[in-house]
Amino acid sequence: MTARSEDSQPGLRPVELGEADCWELFRTTQLCRLAFTGADGFPDIRPVNHLAVDRSIYIRSAVDSKFLAVASQSRVAVEVDGVNDADFWSVVVRGVVEQVTSETELHRVGVEHFKSWTAMPKLFVLKVTASEITGRRFPKITRPTPPVYAVPVTETARSRHQELRGERPAPIPHFQPPPQS
């Protein structure tokens, strides 16, 4: 098996983030991407403003196609990413979504102070309760861009890619949030 060039150069591999780091990065952002299955059965992703409190993501929403599609299902994913001087990072929360109907909960988490970036009134709140959270940092590296090819991928090309790539990387560990009390 051929070693990949990234393996021989320290600092090129992504770094898995711990649960606390993932939540801290999530809390530093205002815009995330909500991924769900659209009404037509295809995956859909929408940028939404959010508020991360405890181990949940709160999203203000109008009664729109996103709200209606999400209301008819329970599993979604939410992603945030960013960049700093040293690296790029990405955090993904997978969980269950529901509409918040408790005034007490809305006031407890401070949703009334949470503003949407769009002019459309957002009168309802969705809550994504995390079942898992994962994140990675990718170091900023200056290196030449590899060539790309405008040809169909053949089985030979797939085999060669696997040979050059070696074994698949270890899966990103994820942390289950503690039970809600």
C-alpha positions as CSV (number, residue, x, y, z in Angstrom):
1,M,0.0,0.0,0.0
2,T,1.3,3.4,-0.9
3,A,1.4,6.1,1.8
4,R,-0.5,9.2,1.0
5,S,1.5,12.4,0.8
6,E,-0.6,14.0,3.6
7,D,0.4,11.1,5.9
8,S,4.1,11.9,5.5
9,Q,3.7,15.6,6.2
10,P,2.7,16.4,9.8
11,G,-0.1,19.0,10.2
12,L,-1.8,18.3,6.9
13,R,-4.5,15.9,8.3
14,P,-7.8,17.2,9.7
15,V,-8.0,17.3,13.5
16,E,-11.2,15.9,15.1
17,L,-12.7,18.3,17.6
18,G,-14.0,17.4,21.0
19,E,-17.7,18.0,22.0
20,A,-17.0,21.2,24.0
21,D,-14.9,22.7,21.2
22,C,-17.7,21.9,18.7
23,W,-20.4,23.6,20.8
24,E,-18.1,26.6,21.4
25,L,-17.6,27.1,17.7
26,F,-21.3,26.6,17.0
27,R,-22.0,29.4,19.6
28,T,-19.6,31.8,17.9
29,T,-21.6,31.8,14.6
30,Q,-24.9,33.4,13.6
31,L,-25.6,31.6,10.3
32,C,-25.9,27.8,9.8
33,R,-27.2,25.5,7.2
34,L,-30.2,23.3,7.9
35,A,-30.3,20.1,5.9
36,F,-33.5,18.1,5.6
37,T,-35.5,16.1,3.1
38,G,-37.6,18.5,0.9
39,A,-41.2,17.9,0.1
40,D,-40.1,16.4,-3.3
41,G,-38.0,13.8,-1.5
42,F,-34.7,15.4,-2.5
43,P,-32.1,16.7,0.1
44,D,-32.5,20.4,0.7
45,I,-30.2,22.8,2.5
46,R,-31.2,26.3,3.7
47,P,-29.1,29.0,5.4
48,V,-30.8,30.0,8.6
49,N,-29.9,32.2,11.6
50,H,-29.6,30.2,14.8
51,L,-29.1,30.3,18.5
52,A,-27.2,27.5,20.3
53,V,-28.3,26.9,23.9
54,D,-27.4,23.9,26.0
55,R,-27.3,21.1,23.5
56,S,-29.9,22.4,21.1
57,I,-30.1,24.7,18.1
58,Y,-33.0,27.2,17.9
59,I,-34.1,28.5,14.5
60,R,-36.7,31.2,14.0
61,S,-38.9,30.5,11.0
62,A,-41.9,31.7,9.0
63,V,-44.5,29.2,7.8
64,D,-42.6,28.6,4.5
65,S,-41.6,25.6,2.5
66,K,-38.7,24.9,4.9
67,F,-40.9,25.0,7.9
68,L,-43.6,22.8,6.3
69,A,-41.0,20.2,5.1
70,V,-39.3,20.1,8.4
71,A,-42.6,19.8,10.3
72,S,-43.4,16.6,8.5
73,Q,-40.2,14.8,9.5
74,S,-38.0,14.6,12.6
75,R,-34.4,14.1,11.6
76,V,-32.3,16.9,10.3
77,A,-28.6,18.1,10.3
78,V,-27.3,21.5,11.0
79,E,-23.8,22.7,9.8
80,V,-21.6,25.7,10.6
81,D,-18.1,26.4,9.3
82,G,-15.6,29.1,9.6
83,V,-12.0,30.2,9.1
84,N,-9.4,31.8,11.3
85,D,-5.7,32.6,10.8
86,A,-4.5,29.0,11.1
87,D,-7.3,26.8,9.8
88,F,-10.7,26.1,8.4
89,W,-13.3,24.3,10.6
90,S,-16.6,22.6,10.3
91,V,-19.1,21.4,12.9
92,V,-22.2,19.2,12.2
93,V,-25.1,18.5,14.5
94,R,-27.5,15.7,13.7
95,G,-30.7,15.5,15.6
96,V,-34.4,15.7,16.0
97,V,-36.4,18.8,15.1
98,E,-39.6,20.0,16.7
99,Q,-41.5,23.2,16.9
100,V,-41.2,25.0,20.3
101,T,-44.6,25.8,21.7
102,S,-43.6,26.6,25.3
103,E,-43.4,30.3,26.1
104,T,-41.3,29.4,29.2
105,E,-38.7,27.7,27.0
106,L,-38.7,30.5,24.5
107,H,-38.0,33.1,27.3
108,R,-35.5,30.8,29.0
109,V,-33.2,30.5,26.0
110,G,-33.7,34.2,25.0
111,V,-35.2,33.7,21.5
112,E,-37.0,37.0,21.7
113,H,-33.6,38.7,21.5
114,F,-32.5,36.6,18.5
115,K,-32.9,38.4,15.2
116,S,-33.2,37.0,11.7
117,W,-31.1,38.5,8.9
118,T,-34.1,38.6,6.6
119,A,-37.0,41.0,6.5
120,M,-39.6,38.2,6.5
121,P,-41.3,38.0,9.9
122,K,-40.2,34.8,11.7
123,L,-42.9,34.1,14.2
124,F,-42.2,30.4,15.0
125,V,-39.2,28.6,16.5
126,L,-37.8,25.2,15.6
127,K,-35.6,23.4,18.0
128,V,-33.0,20.8,16.9
129,T,-32.1,18.6,19.8
130,A,-28.6,17.1,19.1
131,S,-28.2,13.4,19.0
132,E,-24.6,13.8,17.9
133,I,-22.1,16.5,17.2
134,T,-18.9,16.2,15.2
135,G,-16.3,18.7,14.1
136,R,-12.9,19.0,12.4
137,R,-10.3,21.6,11.8
138,F,-8.4,21.7,8.5
139,P,-5.0,23.4,8.6
140,K,-4.4,26.2,6.1
141,I,-1.7,25.1,3.8
142,T,-0.3,26.8,0.8
143,R,0.4,24.2,-1.9
144,P,-0.1,23.9,-5.6
145,T,-3.6,23.0,-6.8
146,P,-3.6,19.5,-8.2
147,P,-4.8,18.9,-11.8
148,V,-8.4,18.1,-12.6
149,Y,-9.6,16.0,-15.5
150,A,-12.8,16.4,-17.6
151,V,-13.2,12.7,-18.3
152,P,-15.7,10.2,-17.0
153,V,-14.5,8.2,-14.0
154,T,-13.8,4.6,-14.9
155,E,-13.6,1.5,-12.7
156,T,-9.8,1.6,-13.4
157,A,-9.6,5.2,-12.2
158,R,-11.6,4.3,-9.0
159,S,-9.3,1.4,-8.3
160,R,-6.2,3.5,-8.9
161,H,-7.6,6.2,-6.6
162,Q,-8.2,3.7,-3.8
163,E,-4.7,2.3,-4.3
164,L,-3.1,5.7,-4.0
165,R,-5.4,6.8,-1.2
166,G,-4.9,3.6,0.9
167,E,-7.3,2.7,3.5
168,R,-10.2,4.9,4.3
169,P,-9.6,7.3,7.2
170,A,-11.0,6.5,10.6
171,P,-14.5,7.8,11.1
172,I,-14.9,11.1,13.0
173,P,-15.8,10.4,16.6
174,H,-19.0,11.9,17.8
175,F,-20.3,12.5,21.3
176,Q,-23.8,11.9,22.4
177,P,-25.2,14.7,24.5
178,P,-26.0,13.9,28.1
179,P,-29.6,13.1,28.8
180,Q,-31.9,16.2,29.4
181,S,-33.2,16.5,32.9
